[in-house]
Amino acid sequence: MSKWSRHTTKELPGDPYLPTLCQTNQDQYTSNNRGKAKILAKRFFPGVGQADLQDTSNQIYPPPLNISYMISVKEIKDTI
């Protein structure tokens, strides 16, 4: 692996290429980057959905913790 990684190619890497895309089988393929970006964004980020909160209505939660906001000199020294 080390020997393989030391060899360099004389060719420069080409521009990245993304093949033509379409939203559905009935749509035409698009080759421009703006159209491709819209298709990919719609596929990977489909939009806002609603969460099903029905299973959270009967939950029993423990009482909240009482945390003192007073900091003693000893706590500061121990931390430092």
ABEGO torsion letter per residue (X at the ends): XAAAAABBBABBBBBBBBBBBBABAABBBBABAAAAAAAAAAAABAEBBBBBAAAAAABBBBBBBBBBABBBAAAAAAAX
